[in-house]
C-alpha cells in the first residue's frame, strides 16, 4: 500500500490556525499569522536545507503469536509460554536515488524458563536486552543514497539487520522477539560479476564475544565481495563470497577473544540435475596473532523428484545433508535458531560455538496440496570432551490458512547424552504478514 502524506507544517497550520489568529495583534494579516505559527516547524536545522517531501510512503509488517510447550528432563512439570511479536515497517522514497526505512517492533519477552541455563532454546540471552514482560523499540532506522559522490555505489547509514557470510559468525536471527541489529555505515558497489561491500558498525546489543549483554562497545568492520565463477569443472557455476572481519572494543581482550576472521562462503548448482550445495570456511585469529582456530560447514541439497522422476502423490521430496565443525568458538552473534535442531541445544553459539561438531539430515515433502512438512535428525559430537554428545529428532509441518494466515507446528525429541532421559519441545506459531 502506498500513500502520500501531507507535510507536517500544513497539518499543524490547519489544526492550530484558529488559535494562532486569536493570538495575533489586531491588524496582522493572514499570511503573517501563518508564517509566525509555522516558523518553528518549517525552519531548517543549522547547516541544513529544507527536505523535499517524500515521493511515496509504503507500509508493511507482520504479526505473530507463538506458543512453546517444553518438557525438559528432570523438571517436575511442563513449561509453557505464549508470546506475541508485531512489526510495522515504513519505507520512504525521497528521490529516485535516496530512500529511508523505519521498523517498529513491539514484543513480549520471549521465554522465562530455567534462567540459570542459557542454552535452553527460549531463554533470553546476550541478543535480548530485556526479560521484561512487554517491550517496544525502534528496531531499524536507516537512510540510503545511490551514487552519493558520483562513484556509482550505494551508501547506507543507520541501524539495521546485518549478516556476514552465511550468518554463522555475525547475523540477525528473526526468531528472536527482538532480533539483533547493528548501527553504522555500509557501502556497496557492484560491477559485472562482482560486488564490493564495506562496513563499519557497532554491535549495539553487546554481543557474546564481549562477555554478554551490558559489557561495553564492540566495533566490527571489514569487507566482502561477491564473485560469480562460471563453468568450473565438477562444480558448475559458483557464487563465491570472501570476507574479512575485524572486531575491537574498549575492553582488554584475552587471547581467547578473537579479533580477526578470514573466511569465504560459496554456493552453486552441481552439473548433476537437482543437486545444489553451499559451504563456508573461516580462520579466526586472536589479537596477538598467536592463536588460530578454524571452522567449516558444508550442506548438500538433493531434489529427489528432479533426480529420480515424478513421485507418487506429488510428494516433491527433497533431501538436505549438512556437516559443521569448529575447533573452538569463533562466533560473535550468529543466527542460531534451528541451525542444529528446533530445541537449540547448542544455544546462541550455533554450530560454530565450539560445543559440538554436528551432522544432520532432513527430508522435506509435500504431503498434500498447500502443506509442507519435514523430518530431520541431528547428531552432536562433543568437542574437547566437554561439549554435547547426543542427538535430536525434529518434525515440522506448515500451511497457509484462510486470510493468508501462516501456520507452523514443530516437535522435537532430544537426547543430550546417550541413554539419558529425553527432552521434548512443541512449537506452535500463527502469523499474518501485511
Buried (B, 14 or more C-beta within 10 A) or exposed (E): EEEEEEBEBBEBBEEEBEEBEEEBEEEBEEEEBBEEBBEEBBEEEEEEEEEEEBEEBBEEBBBBBBBBBBBBEEEEEEBEBEBBBBBBBBBBBBEEEBBBBBBBBBBBBBBBBBEEEBBBBBBBBBBBBBBEEEBEBEBBBBBBBBEBEEEEBBBBBBBBBBBBBBBBBBBBBEBBBBBBBBBBBBBBBBEEEEBBBBBBBBBBBBBBBBBBBEBEEBBBBBBBBBBEBEEEEEBBBBBBBBBBBBBEBEEEBEEEBBBBBBBBBBBBBBEEEBBBBBBBBBBBBBBEEEBEBBBBBBBBBBBBBBEEEEEEEEBBBBBBBBBBBBBBBBBBBBBBBBBBBBBBBBBBBBBBBBBBBBBBBBBBBBBEEEEBBBBBBBBBEBBEEEBBBBBBBBBBBBBEEEEEBBBBBBBBBBBBEEEEEBBBBBBBBBBBEE
